[in-house]
Amino acid sequence: MSKQKTIKVVQIASPIGRQAYQRKCLIGLGLNKINRTRVLLYNDSIFGMVKKVKHLVKYEIMDKWWS
């Protein structure tokens, strides 16, 4: 496997009462319920979505895909 960075994203808050683009960012990241976790390949578009909803998620950038 190549040494691509990954980002681990965990949803920590609900999108209820938030603007529609924030709900769409969560769905785009594969999150829709609190405490759901996704490990995604790190790139600018994914990180941009994470930054849009940084108050609803916590994230960790990793060097390995299996951690």
Sequence and secondary structure as in RCSB ss.txt:
>XXXX:A:sequence
MSKQKTIKVVQIASPIGRQAYQRKCLIGLGLNKINRTRVLLYNDSIFGMVKKVKHLVKYEIMDKWWS
>XXXX:A:secstr
     EEEEEE S  TTS HHHHHHHHHTT  STT EEEEE  HHHHHHHHHTTTTEEEEEESSS  
